[in-house]
Amino acid sequence: MKTMKAQVLTEPYHFELKEVPVPEINEDEVLVKVKYCGICGSDWGSYTGKYADEVACIPLTTGHEVYGTIAELGKNAKGLHVGDRVTYDICTPCGTCYHCRIGEPLLCSDFKQIGIHTDGGFAEYVKVPWKNIYVVPDEVSDEKAAFVEPLTACLNASHKMDCTIGRSVVVIGAGLGIMHAQLAKLRGAAPVIVIDANADRLKMAKEVVADYTINVKEVDPIEEVMRLTNGVGADFVLEAVGSSRTYEQAFQMVRKGGKVEAFGICAEDDLASLPPVEFVTSEKKISGSCAGIGYDWGDALTLMKYGRVDPMPLISMIVPLEELEDTLKEIRTNPKLVKVLVSPEAKERTVLYK
């Protein structure tokens, strides 16, 4: 029996680096040799037991932002070859429930994601349905390919928000929010405003995409957005932090008739206070988006191939698989870390941020 290294979440707040069997694939699956797996903000929630549906899956190898190469093919796989550079759609909806059948697979009644509910990429190998595989173009580097999954989530939010040319967009949160801001700018939004409390991230946002940045430690963000929009408020506000306080701020800074896009995930008991009268008299709107799915992966790869978006400024560090648990904690305390890639192949960490 072949074995591999895997980080197994055995209980909340505890990973164990184990030698486990290499996954056995069926006829409709492929085996992917992991080169990189990015650490997502939601991985901290998985680690701490924040999400009850994920706790129910423990013991589990988490990790869902994967890039690698095909190591083995099931006999039903078509158009793929051993050695192909690949990433994959992590979503595995049931396909038969009400939501799936009306075209809402992200709301599937039995929704599962690879690396969140089933074993994922913080390991040397992961098995995936072959139909979920996307081949990475030669023009997209290995490191960028590891950012496809987070970009798909941003793409879904961009579709849902549906900002229009010449309209203002505020993004609250300068982590993955920088990618949200890039997509808003691609859609012709103007101005694009990014809000955060982290001066290093705001500097990056300004260098990469933002017309204006707002440091909440220095000014009132609502007052500053009103000033920058001539007292009108923002046409669109995307919340990418996951806090009731910032959701309340988003609702206050969006203009009459404007739209708030909910992206940041709050704890289940973190409740925001939004005045319902403003849904009516001010016609304010809210929509939500939780992940990418399906051809969001193809679109993400196309945008990277042609240089329309660049995730490299957000990739802060590459660490060995052995350092996963320590790095999860380090991300909480080091303000310079945005996206960290975990590599089963790495022997030592590589720091990319300045």
N, C-alpha and C positions, 0 to 999 in steps of 0.2 A: 504494500500500500504506500503510495506517494504521500508525503506530508509537506506542509508549508508553515511559515510563520504567520500568525494572525493576532491582532489585538482583540480580545474578547471582553466585552462588557459583561461581567458576571453579576454585578449588582450596581445600583447607583453609586457614583463616585469611586468606582474601582474597575480599572482595566487590568487584564492579565495577558502578557505576551505568551502565547501558547504555540506548541507544535500540534497542528490539527491536520486531518486528512484533506488533501486537495479535493475540491468539489467534483463530484462525478456528474457529467452532463448527460442529458437525454438527447433524443434525436432532433429536438427542436431548440437546442441550446448551443451556446458557444462558451468556451473557457477563455477568459481574458487574463493575461499576465499584466498585473498592475505596475505601471511605472510611477504614476502620481495619483494621489487622492487628496483633494483639497479639504481643509477644515472649514466647515460651514458654521455660521452662528448658531444654527439649530443643533449642531453636534454638542454644544454645551448643555442645551436643554435635555438631549438624550442622555448625556453623561450624568446629569444631576437628577434624573428621574422626573423632569418637569411634565412630560407628556405620558399620560396613563396608558394610551394604546401602545406606546413603544416599550414601556416598562413590562407590559405583558409579554413582550417578545424576548426578554432577557432569559438566558444568555444569548448574546448577539454580537456579531462583528459589524460595527457601524461603518459609515463612510460612503458617501454617495456622489462625490464630485470626481469621477474617475476618468483617467486616460491610460491606455495601455495598448498591448498588441494581442492579436488572436493566437492562442496557444493550441487550441483544439476545436474542431468543428463537429457538430452533430450532423448526421447524414442528410437531414432535410434542409440544412442551411443553403441558401442560394446567393450567388454573387459575392461571396466572401472567401478569403484565403488565409491560411495560416501565415502569420507575420504581418497582416494588415494592421495599420495604425488606426485605432478606433476609440470611440466613446459611445455612450449608450443612454437611451431614454430610460430613466429609472422607474417610470410608472408602469404598473401592471394592473390596470382596472379589470373588473370581471367581464365586462362586455355585454352582460345580460340584464343588469338591473335597470330600473326606470331611468336614472340619470345617464347611464352609458348609452341607452337606446335613444335618448333624445339629444345626444351630442354633448353631454356634460361629463366626460369621463373623470375629470378631476374631482367630481363630487360623488364618485362611485360609492355605493353602499358597502362595498367590501374592498375599499381602496388600499393598495399596498404599494410600497416603494422599496426598491433594492437599496440596501444600506441603511434603511430606516426601520423597516418591518421584517426584512429578510437579510441574510448575511451580505455584507457589502465589501467596500474597497480598502479598509484598513487591514490589508492582508496581501499576500503575494499573488493570489489568484481569486477571481470571482466568476461565478457562472451567470449567464444572461440569456434570455430568449433571443434567438438570432434575429428576429424581426425588430428588435429594439436597437440593433447595432447601427451606428453611423460611421462610415469610413472618413477619417480625417484627411483633408487635402494636404498636399505637400507644402503648400504655402503657409500652413498653420504649424507653428512650433509645438513641441511636446508640452511646454509650460502653458502656452495659450490654450491648448486642447484640454488641459485640466480645468479650465475656467468655463467650459461650454455649459455645464449644468447651471451654474449661477446666472450665466447670461440668458439661458432659456427662461428662468424665473423672471428676470427683468423684462424680457420680451413679452411674456404673458401680461405683466403689469402694464407695459407700454400699450399693448393692444386694448386692454380694458380701459385705461385712462383716456386713450385716443385724443391726445393733445393736438392742436391744430397750428398751422403756420402763423407765426407772429404773435402767439399768445404766451403769456408768462407762465413759467413752471417753477415751483419751489420744491426742492427735495430736502426733507428733514432727515439727516443722517449722512455722514460722509465716509461710510465704509463702502458697502455695495451700492450705496446711494450715488457714488460717482459714476457707476455704470448706468444707473437710471438716468442720471443727468446727461450722459453721452447719447443715450437713445432719444431723450427729449430734444436735444440739439439737432440730432439727425432728422427729426420730424419738423424742424424749422421753428422750434419754440424760441421766444425771445421776450425778455431776458430769461436766462436760466440761473436760478439762485439756489445755493447750497448752504444748509444750516448745520452746525455742529458745535460741540464744546471743545473739540480737539484741534489745536492750532496747526499741528503737523498735517492732519488730514485735510483741513481747510486750505492749507497751502498747496497740497497736491490737487485738490479740487479746482483751485484757481488756475494752476498750471495746465491741467488736463482739459477742463471743459467750462467751468463756471464763469458767468459774466460778473456775478457778485457772490461773495461769501459773507456769512453772518456768524460771528462767534457769540454764542448765548451767554458767555461769561463776561462779555463786554457791553452788550446792548440788549434791549428787549426785542426778541425776534419778531413779535407781532408788529410792534411799532415800526421796526426797520423795514419789514415787508411792505407795510402800508406806505412808508416814505418812498421806497423804490418803485412802487406801482402808482404813484401820484394819488394816494388815498383811496384807490379802488379796491385793492386786495388782489391776490394772485388768481389767475384763471384756473390753474390746476395746482394742487399740493399733493405730493406723494410722501407718505410717512414710511420711513425705512428704519425706524429705531425699535418699535415695539413697546411703547410706554403709553399709559393712559394720558399722562401729562402732555406728551407731544401730539397725541391725537386731538386733544382738546385745543392745543395751539393751532394745529392744522385747520380745524373747523373755524377758528376765529380769524385766521389770516386769509382764508379763501374768500373770493368776492361773492357778491350776490349772483346767483346763477352759476357759480363755479363748482368745481368738482374736487373731492378728496379721494385719492386712491390709497386704499389700505393695503400695505405690504408687510410692515413690521408685525411680528407675532408677539402678542402680550400673553402673560400668564392668564389662566382661565379666571382667576379672581381679581384681575386688574381691570377695573371697570371705569370707563370714561363717562363724563357728564356732557351730553350734547343737547342743547335746547331744541326740542322737536319743532317749535314754532318756526325756526329758521328753515326747516325743510319745506315749509309751506309759504311763509311770507317772503322769504329770500330765495326760495327755490334752489337751495344748496343741495348737492348730490354727493353720495358716497358709493364707491364700488370697491370690491376686493379681489385679490388674486393671490394664489398660494404657491404656484409652481409652474414650470414649463411642462409641456407634454407633446408627444408626437413630433410634427415637423418643426416645432420650435427649435429642435436640435439641428435640423437642416438649415434653417434660417440663421441660427447662431454661427454655424460653421461658415456660411456664405459671407456674413458680415465680417468675420475675422479674415477670411481668405482675401477679401478685397480691401482690407484695412479701414473699414468704416468704424470699427471700434477697436480699442487697444486695451486689453486687461493688464498688460505687463506692469504699469505703474502701481497696480494694486497688489501684485504678488511680492510679498515682503521677505519670504524665507522658505527654504527647503530643508526638511529635517528627516532623519532616519525614522523608520517605523517604531523603533524602540523608544523614541522620545515623544510619542503621541500624547500620553497623559500629562507629562510635564508641560508640553507646548500648549495644550488646552488651557492650563492654568496661566501660563505666561501671556497668552493673548489677552487675558482679562486685566493684566497689569501693565503691559508694555504698549503705550499709545502709538508706537510706530508700526505695530503689526496690523495689517489689514487681512490679507489672504496668505495663509501658510499651506504649502504643499507637503504632504507626507509621502516619502518614497521608500518602498521596501529595498530598493537597490542602493540607497545612499548609505555611506559609512560615517559621514559627519555632516553637520548642518552647513548650509550655504546661506549667508545673509545677503539679501539683495537691496534692502532699504538703505537710504543714506543716513 
